[in-house]
Amino acid sequence: MSMNCLTVLYDSSCELCRRCRAWMENQPAYLALEFLPSASPEARARYGTLPWLGDQLVVVADDGRVWAGSSAFLLCLWALRDWREWSFRLSGPAFAPLAERFFRFISAERRRLGRVFDHSPCGGPACSLAAGARGPYR
């Protein structure tokens, strides 16, 4: 069995997840990567029976195999040319428990971590100085 494409089901409402998707899209890969928001109608129609859909990162291969959570994270690294070696290192006996804990932490805190990257414009009066106002620093 050979894989030609991976479908990465991610949380499109999460800023961190969207940034990870954008990063992966810009990496050279060994096989085609398709990104699909896990809450989209298409994802529900194609993969609605997967128990982890919407709760975890899920990767589905075109040959039908499915990975979720930290295994899906490692498979994403495996698919990328510059990161495949890291996928092997992180899945080995020395680092696998650490990689699992790392992914669980990132996944559980993804919304809070995403806010660090979210640069939504502030609309309140405290967000800007009036024209011509000068603060104590010049």
N, C-alpha and C positions, 0 to 999 in steps of 0.2 A: 504494500500500500504506500502510495506516495502522496504527499501534501503539495498542493500548488497555491492554495489560498487559505488565509486565516481570517475569520470574522471576529473582530474585537467588539464586544458589547460592553459599553461604558455608560457611566452616569452623566448625561449631558447637562444636568442641572448643577453639577459640581465644577467649580472653576479649576480646581486642581486636576480633575479628570480631563477636562477640555484641554488644558495645557499639556498634559501627558500625551493626549491624542495628537495635538499639533506637533509636539516634539517627535513622536514616532513617525508621523507622516513625512518628516524631513530627514529621516535616517535612511541610509541605503539598506535594503532588506533582501534576504535570500528568496523570499516568496511574496506574492501579492498579499497586501493587507487591506481589508475592508473594515471600516469603522461604522458602527451602527448604535445609535442611542438605545439603551436597554428599555426605555419607556416608550419607544416609538411604536406606532401601529405595525410597521414592517417587522420589528423585532418580536412583537407579541404574536404576529401571524406565523413567523418562521420558527420561533423558539419558545413559544408560550408555555410549553410543557416542562421546560427546564426549571428545577426547583430553586436555583440560585439567581435567576434572572431578576435584575433590579436590586438585588441585595449585595452582590459581589461582582468583581470583574469576572467576566466569562469570555472564553475564547473557544470558538467552534471551527474545526478544520473542515475543509471541503470533503474529506473522507468520512465525516460523521463523528469523529472523536471530539470530546468536550473536556475543557479544563476550567476550574473555577478557583478564585482566591489566589493564594500565593503560587500555586501551580500555573495559573493563567499568567501571572506576572512574569514568572521565569520563562514561560513559553514565548511571551512577547520579546523578552531579551534574546532568546534563542533565535528568533526570526530576524533579528537585526544584525547586519554584517559586523559592525564594530562592537557588539555586545554579546555575541554568542559565547565567547570564551568566559565571560562573566557569568552567563547562565549556567555553564558547567561548574564553575567554582562554587557558585551560590547554592547549587543543588547537591553538592557533594556532602559527605558525612560531617565534615568539619563546620561548614557554614549553613547547612540546611535549617537547623533549628533557629539560628539567628535570622536568616532570611524570612522564615515563617513569622517570627515575632515582629520583625520590621514591617512586613507587609500588613499584618493584622493591625498594628498601631497606625500606620498610614491610612489604612482603609477606615478604621474607626474614627479617626480624626480628620478625614478628608475635607469635610465642610469647613472646619475651623482653619485648617491649613490653607484651604482655597481662598479664604478671606484675606490672607496675606498677599495673594497675587491679584485679587480683585481690585482694580483701580477705577471703580465707578465714580463718575463725577459727583461731587458733593453739591447739593442744592441749597443747603441751609445758610443763614446769614453768618454763621461762625466760620464758614469755609473760605471766605475771601475778605480781603481788606478793601475798604472803600477806595475809590480812585484818589490818588494823591496822599493817602494815609501813609504815615511813616512809622515803622516800629522802632524799637530800641536798637536794632541791629541794622547797620548800613553796609 
